[in-house]
Amino acid sequence: MHKHHSALGLAKAQSTVLPTVGGGIDIARRNPVDPVTLIRPHAAARAARFFAEKFPGRSMYAVKANPSPDLLQVLWDNGITHYDVASIAEVRLVARTLPDATLCFMHPVKAEEAVAEAYFTHGVRVFSLDSIEELDKVMRATRNASDLTLCVRLRVSSEYSKLSLASKFGVAPGESKELLFAARQAADALGICFHVGSQAMTPDAYAQAMERVRAAIVEAAVTVDVIDVGGGFPSSYPGMEPPPLERFFETIHRAFESLPISYSAELWAEPGRALCAEYSSVVVRVERRRGNELYINDGAYGALFDAAHIGWRFPVTLLREPESTVRDHPFSFYGPTCDDMDHMAGPFLLPADVQVGDYIEIGMLGAYGAAMRTAFNGFGSEETVIVDDEPMVSLYTDLTGHAGVASNVVKL
């Protein structure tokens, strides 16, 4: 159901540049009938430079978070040279968009044909796996290639993260010895990877996971060339304000330095959300108000999948001139489709006098918002506008990493 076609369609030819602060209000003045996506290349560029300059290792962008070719180019232009691809479609996309990029196929379960195409057609040399069966598959598909970096994925806790990634993939504690030993024999370079879950709210998530890595290395007694701490790096949302990212980096670096690995071992990470969340927002129109419920023209089958299905709260602001002076009130949203499940419980804090015809900007939708869009029930919009105002909330207001709130919005 969830297609990438809309995200892949964010082409520059379809975008309009608004060289003005307060891009959302400019869109509202046009009275658009359909939702309008606002993108902020400068915000993604700032995040990319932050990771490229401050993370104590190699940062590779997790493409699934937002596969827009425009975004991929912005990240590349600002220091991100490696890309975590989780499907053969993403392999093809990045290879086509950034032919000089290094691609790492980090989905632990892949079709044998996908591995072969990635290796022989697109030059992919890095693969993750979490079973002997997958190791055998990779070796068959690459005809027992001798230049592979094989990353064994360990299962680690997601207790410190808002979204768990602990049940689907990863070798369980006490079961990694055989796989690490077998992968060591097959690989040119052996890696260990893990994922602490999406939106990790404390650096302790990585400290705990690195102890799991230590135990696995000691048990298997293998030489490890790569430690990949995966994704999970957070962004800031209402009720989910994380500590500065430097604290995560410092914790990871200390743990990495203490591992029993070779002096030349590399440290990798796979940020997705943290690189693209601030990249875009969406402007929606209120079509009906029923008490504390607002019917808007985007929703669960559009950019607000996370708000509907996992209760994610995004920052919101009312785009009205003059600004409302009425106190904020908690609202929930209904999307435009006929489904009851097209409901975003929130609460979303907006002035209590919000009414039909008002426009609302919903922020921090660069991660997974565009990527999850569908045209279900005939709704949707392809209109994308480039703006140069600040995102509603930023962890990168400057390159110190201190969280900040854009001057053009009120913190929720």
C-alpha positions as CSV (number, residue, x, y, z in Angstrom):
1,M,0.0,0.0,0.0
2,H,2.8,2.4,0.9
3,K,4.5,3.6,-2.3
4,H,7.6,5.6,-3.0
5,H,6.2,7.1,-6.2
6,S,5.3,10.5,-4.6
7,A,8.6,10.9,-2.8
8,L,10.5,10.0,-6.0
9,G,8.5,12.6,-7.8
10,L,9.8,15.6,-5.8
11,A,11.5,16.9,-8.9
12,K,13.0,20.4,-9.1
13,A,11.0,21.1,-12.3
14,Q,7.8,20.8,-10.2
15,S,9.0,23.1,-7.4
16,T,8.6,26.8,-6.9
17,V,11.2,28.8,-5.0
18,L,9.8,31.3,-2.5
19,P,12.7,33.4,-1.3
20,T,11.0,34.6,1.8
21,V,10.8,33.9,5.5
22,G,7.5,32.4,6.6
23,G,7.0,30.1,3.6
24,G,3.9,28.5,5.1
25,I,1.9,31.8,5.3
26,D,2.8,32.5,1.7
27,I,1.2,29.2,0.6
28,A,-1.9,29.9,2.7
29,R,-2.4,33.2,0.9
30,R,-2.8,31.2,-2.4
31,N,-5.8,29.3,-0.9
32,P,-4.7,25.9,-2.3
33,V,-7.3,23.2,-2.5
34,D,-4.9,20.3,-2.0
35,P,-2.1,19.8,0.5
36,V,1.2,21.5,-0.3
37,T,4.6,20.0,0.7
38,L,7.2,22.5,1.7
39,I,10.8,21.4,1.4
40,R,13.8,23.1,3.0
41,P,17.1,22.0,1.3
42,H,19.1,24.3,3.7
43,A,17.8,22.3,6.7
44,A,18.9,18.9,5.2
45,A,22.2,20.4,4.2
46,R,22.8,21.6,7.7
47,A,22.0,18.2,9.2
48,A,24.3,16.5,6.7
49,R,27.2,18.8,7.5
50,F,26.6,18.2,11.2
51,F,26.9,14.4,10.9
52,A,29.8,14.6,8.4
53,E,31.8,16.9,10.6
54,K,30.8,15.7,14.1
55,F,30.0,11.9,14.0
56,P,33.3,10.1,14.9
57,G,33.1,7.8,12.0
58,R,31.2,7.3,8.7
59,S,27.6,8.4,8.3
60,M,25.5,6.7,5.7
61,Y,22.0,7.9,5.0
62,A,19.1,5.4,5.5
63,V,17.3,6.0,2.2
64,K,14.0,4.5,3.3
65,A,13.4,7.5,5.5
66,N,12.9,9.7,2.4
67,P,14.0,8.6,-1.0
68,S,13.6,11.9,-2.8
69,P,16.3,12.3,-5.4
70,D,16.5,16.0,-4.6
71,L,17.2,15.2,-1.0
72,L,19.8,12.6,-1.9
73,Q,21.6,15.2,-3.9
74,V,21.5,17.7,-1.1
75,L,23.0,15.2,1.3
76,W,25.7,14.2,-1.2
77,D,26.6,17.9,-1.8
78,N,27.1,18.3,2.0
79,G,29.3,15.4,2.8
80,I,27.2,12.2,2.9
81,T,28.9,9.8,0.5
82,H,27.5,6.4,1.7
83,Y,23.9,5.3,1.5
84,D,22.1,2.5,3.4
85,V,19.8,0.9,0.9
86,A,17.2,-1.6,2.0
87,S,15.8,-2.8,-1.4
88,I,16.9,-3.3,-4.9
89,A,14.7,-0.4,-5.9
90,E,16.7,1.9,-3.6
91,V,19.9,0.4,-4.9
92,R,18.8,1.4,-8.4
93,L,17.6,4.8,-7.3
94,V,20.8,5.9,-5.6
95,A,23.0,4.4,-8.3
96,R,21.1,6.4,-10.9
97,T,21.0,9.6,-8.8
98,L,24.5,9.5,-7.3
99,P,26.7,7.3,-9.5
100,D,29.8,7.9,-7.3
101,A,28.0,7.0,-4.0
102,T,28.9,3.9,-2.0
103,L,25.9,1.7,-1.4
104,C,25.5,-0.6,1.5
105,F,22.7,-3.2,1.3
106,M,21.7,-3.3,5.0
107,H,18.4,-5.3,4.9
108,P,19.2,-8.7,6.5
109,V,16.9,-10.7,4.3
110,K,17.2,-10.1,0.6
111,A,16.1,-11.9,-2.6
112,E,19.1,-13.8,-4.1
113,E,18.4,-12.0,-7.4
114,A,18.6,-8.6,-5.7
115,V,22.0,-9.5,-4.2
116,A,23.3,-10.6,-7.6
117,E,22.1,-7.4,-9.3
118,A,23.4,-5.2,-6.5
119,Y,26.8,-6.8,-6.7
120,F,27.4,-7.3,-10.4
121,T,25.4,-4.4,-11.8
122,H,25.7,-1.7,-9.2
123,G,29.0,-2.4,-7.5
124,V,27.6,-3.1,-4.0
125,R,30.1,-4.8,-1.8
126,V,28.6,-4.3,1.7
127,F,25.7,-6.6,2.8
128,S,24.1,-7.3,6.2
129,L,22.8,-10.7,7.4
130,D,21.6,-12.4,10.5
131,S,21.5,-16.1,9.6
132,I,23.7,-18.8,8.1
133,E,21.0,-19.1,5.4
134,E,21.4,-15.5,4.4
135,L,25.2,-15.8,4.4
136,D,24.9,-18.8,2.0
137,K,22.6,-16.8,-0.2
138,V,24.9,-13.9,-0.4
139,M,27.9,-16.1,-1.3
140,R,25.9,-18.0,-4.0
141,A,24.6,-14.7,-5.5
142,T,28.0,-13.1,-5.7
143,R,29.7,-16.4,-6.8
144,N,31.8,-16.6,-3.7
145,A,33.2,-13.1,-4.1
146,S,36.4,-12.3,-2.2
147,D,35.8,-8.6,-1.8
148,L,32.7,-8.5,0.5
149,T,32.2,-6.6,3.7
150,L,29.7,-8.7,5.6
151,C,27.9,-7.2,8.6
152,V,26.3,-9.6,11.1
153,R,23.3,-8.0,12.7
154,L,22.8,-8.5,16.4
155,R,19.5,-8.2,18.1
156,V,19.6,-5.5,20.8
157,S,17.0,-3.8,23.0
158,S,14.7,-1.1,21.8
159,E,13.6,-0.1,25.3
160,Y,15.0,3.4,25.0
161,S,13.4,4.1,21.7
162,K,9.9,5.2,20.6
163,L,9.6,2.5,17.9
164,S,11.0,-1.0,18.4
165,L,13.1,-2.7,15.9
166,A,14.0,-5.6,18.2
167,S,11.8,-8.4,17.0
168,K,12.2,-8.8,13.3
169,F,15.9,-9.0,12.7
170,G,19.1,-9.8,14.5
171,V,20.9,-12.7,16.0
172,A,19.8,-13.4,19.6
173,P,22.3,-13.2,22.5
174,G,24.3,-16.4,22.8
175,E,23.6,-17.4,19.2
176,S,26.0,-15.2,17.2
177,K,29.2,-17.2,17.6
178,E,28.7,-19.6,14.7
179,L,27.5,-16.9,12.3
180,L,30.3,-14.5,13.1
181,F,32.9,-17.3,12.7
182,A,31.4,-18.3,9.3
183,A,31.1,-14.8,8.1
184,R,34.7,-14.1,9.1
185,Q,35.8,-17.0,6.9
186,A,33.8,-15.7,3.9
187,A,34.3,-11.9,4.2
188,D,37.1,-9.7,3.2
189,A,36.0,-7.4,6.0
190,L,33.7,-8.5,8.9
191,G,31.3,-6.1,10.5
192,I,28.9,-6.2,13.3
193,C,25.7,-4.0,13.1
194,F,22.6,-3.4,15.2
195,H,19.6,-1.1,15.4
196,V,18.5,0.3,18.8
197,G,15.0,1.3,17.4
198,S,13.7,4.5,15.9
199,Q,13.8,7.8,17.8
200,A,16.2,6.7,20.6
201,M,15.7,9.2,23.4
202,T,19.0,8.6,25.4
203,P,22.6,7.7,24.5
204,D,22.2,4.8,26.9
205,A,20.6,2.9,24.1
206,Y,23.9,2.8,22.2
207,A,26.0,2.1,25.4
208,Q,23.9,-0.9,26.1
209,A,24.0,-2.2,22.6
210,M,27.8,-1.8,22.4
211,E,28.1,-4.1,25.5
212,R,26.1,-6.7,23.5
213,V,28.7,-6.2,20.7
214,R,31.5,-6.7,23.1
215,A,30.1,-9.9,24.4
216,A,29.6,-11.3,20.9
217,I,33.2,-10.5,19.8
218,V,34.6,-12.1,22.9
219,E,32.5,-15.2,22.6
220,A,33.4,-15.7,18.9
221,A,37.0,-14.6,19.2
222,V,37.0,-13.1,15.7
223,T,38.7,-10.0,14.3
224,V,36.1,-7.3,13.5
225,D,36.8,-4.6,10.9
226,V,33.5,-2.6,11.1
227,I,31.2,-1.6,13.9
228,D,27.9,-0.2,12.5
229,V,25.7,1.4,15.2
230,G,22.7,1.6,12.8
231,G,20.1,4.3,13.0
232,G,17.8,5.6,15.8
233,F,19.3,9.1,16.0
234,P,16.4,11.2,17.1
235,S,14.7,14.4,16.0
236,S,12.7,16.8,18.1
237,Y,8.9,16.5,18.3
238,P,6.3,17.7,20.9
239,G,6.8,15.6,24.0
240,M,9.9,14.0,22.5
241,E,12.7,16.5,22.9
242,P,16.0,14.5,23.0
243,P,19.4,15.6,24.4
244,P,21.9,17.1,22.0
245,L,23.2,14.7,19.4
246,E,26.8,15.3,20.5
247,R,26.0,13.3,23.7
248,F,25.0,10.4,21.5
249,F,28.2,10.7,19.5
250,E,30.4,10.9,22.6
251,T,28.8,7.8,24.1
252,I,29.2,5.8,20.9
253,H,32.8,6.9,20.5
254,R,33.8,6.0,24.0
255,A,32.2,2.5,23.7
256,F,33.8,2.0,20.3
257,E,37.3,2.9,21.5
258,S,36.9,0.3,24.3
259,L,35.9,-2.6,22.1
260,P,38.3,-5.5,21.5
261,I,38.8,-4.7,17.8
262,S,41.7,-4.0,15.5
263,Y,43.2,-0.6,15.6
264,S,42.1,0.0,12.0
265,A,38.4,-0.9,12.6
266,E,35.9,1.6,11.2
267,L,32.9,3.1,13.0
268,W,29.7,3.5,10.9
269,A,26.2,4.8,11.5
270,E,22.9,4.9,9.5
271,P,21.0,8.1,10.3
272,G,17.7,8.5,8.6
273,R,15.2,10.5,10.6
274,A,18.0,12.8,12.0
275,L,19.1,13.8,8.5
276,C,15.7,14.4,6.9
277,A,13.0,15.1,9.5
278,E,13.5,18.9,9.2
279,Y,13.6,18.8,5.4
280,S,9.8,19.1,4.9
281,S,6.4,20.0,6.3
282,V,2.9,20.1,4.8
283,V,0.3,22.8,4.6
284,V,-3.3,21.5,4.9
285,R,-6.7,23.1,4.9
286,V,-9.4,22.6,7.5
287,E,-12.5,21.4,5.7
288,R,-14.8,20.9,8.7
289,R,-14.7,21.4,12.5
290,R,-16.7,19.1,14.8
291,G,-16.0,20.2,18.3
292,N,-12.4,19.4,19.0
293,E,-12.0,17.4,15.8
294,L,-10.7,19.0,12.6
295,Y,-11.2,17.4,9.2
296,I,-8.2,18.2,7.1
297,N,-7.1,17.3,3.5
298,D,-4.2,15.1,4.4
299,G,-4.0,12.2,6.7
300,A,-3.2,8.5,7.5
301,Y,-2.8,7.6,3.8
302,G,-0.8,10.7,3.1
303,A,2.0,12.3,5.0
304,L,0.5,11.6,8.4
305,F,0.8,7.8,8.6
306,D,2.9,8.0,11.8
307,A,0.5,10.4,13.4
308,A,-2.4,8.0,12.8
309,H,-0.9,4.6,13.3
310,I,1.6,5.1,16.1
311,G,0.3,8.2,17.7
312,W,3.2,10.5,16.6
313,R,2.7,14.1,17.6
314,F,4.0,16.6,15.1
315,P,4.4,20.3,15.6
316,V,1.7,22.5,14.1
317,T,1.0,26.1,13.6
318,L,-2.0,28.0,12.4
319,L,-1.3,30.0,9.2
320,R,-3.6,33.0,9.7
321,E,-3.2,36.8,9.1
322,P,-3.4,38.4,11.5
323,E,-2.3,35.8,14.0
324,S,-4.8,34.4,16.4
325,T,-4.4,35.6,20.0
326,V,-6.7,32.9,21.4
327,R,-5.2,30.4,23.8
328,D,-4.2,27.0,22.4
329,H,-6.5,24.1,22.6
330,P,-6.0,20.4,22.0
331,F,-7.4,19.0,18.7
332,S,-7.4,15.7,16.9
333,F,-7.5,15.4,13.1
334,Y,-9.4,13.4,10.6
335,G,-8.0,12.9,7.1
336,P,-9.8,13.2,3.8
337,T,-10.6,9.5,3.1
338,C,-13.8,7.6,4.0
339,D,-11.9,5.5,6.6
340,D,-12.4,5.8,10.4
341,M,-8.8,4.8,10.7
342,D,-7.8,8.0,8.9
343,H,-7.6,9.6,12.3
344,M,-4.8,11.4,14.1
345,A,-5.5,11.6,17.8
346,G,-2.7,14.1,18.7
347,P,-3.4,16.1,20.6
348,F,-2.3,18.9,18.3
349,L,-2.3,22.3,20.0
350,L,-3.8,25.1,18.0
351,P,-5.7,28.3,18.8
352,A,-9.2,27.5,20.0
353,D,-10.8,29.6,17.3
354,V,-9.5,27.5,14.4
355,Q,-12.2,27.3,11.8
356,V,-13.2,25.9,8.3
357,G,-11.0,27.4,5.6
358,D,-8.0,27.9,7.9
359,Y,-4.6,26.5,6.9
360,I,-2.3,24.6,9.2
361,E,1.3,23.8,8.7
362,I,2.4,20.4,10.1
363,G,6.1,20.2,10.6
364,M,8.9,17.7,10.8
365,L,7.5,15.4,8.1
366,G,10.7,15.0,6.1
367,A,11.2,11.5,7.7
368,Y,8.7,8.9,6.4
369,G,6.0,11.5,5.6
370,A,6.6,11.7,1.9
371,A,7.9,8.1,1.7
372,M,4.6,6.7,3.0
373,R,2.2,8.6,0.8
374,T,-0.4,6.8,-1.2
375,A,-3.2,8.0,-3.5
376,F,-5.8,5.9,-1.6
377,N,-9.4,7.0,-2.2
378,G,-8.2,9.4,-4.9
379,F,-6.7,11.9,-2.5
380,G,-3.2,13.3,-2.6
381,S,-1.1,16.1,-4.0
382,E,2.2,16.3,-5.9
383,E,2.7,20.0,-5.4
384,T,6.0,20.7,-3.7
385,V,7.4,24.2,-2.9
386,I,11.0,25.1,-1.9
387,V,11.0,27.6,1.0
388,D,13.9,29.1,2.9
389,D,12.4,29.7,6.3
390,E,13.4,27.6,9.3
391,P,11.7,24.3,10.2
392,M,9.5,24.6,13.2
393,V,12.0,22.8,15.5
394,S,15.6,22.1,14.8
395,L,18.5,20.2,16.5
396,Y,20.8,22.1,14.1
397,T,20.0,25.8,14.6
398,D,23.8,26.1,14.4
399,L,26.6,23.6,14.3
400,T,26.8,23.4,18.1
401,G,24.0,20.8,18.1
402,H,21.8,22.6,20.7
403,A,18.1,22.2,20.1
404,G,16.3,25.3,19.1
405,V,12.9,26.5,17.9
406,A,12.5,28.6,14.8
407,S,11.8,32.2,15.4
408,N,8.7,32.1,13.1
409,V,6.8,29.6,15.2
410,V,5.6,29.1,18.8
411,K,7.0,26.1,20.6
412,L,4.3,23.6,21.5
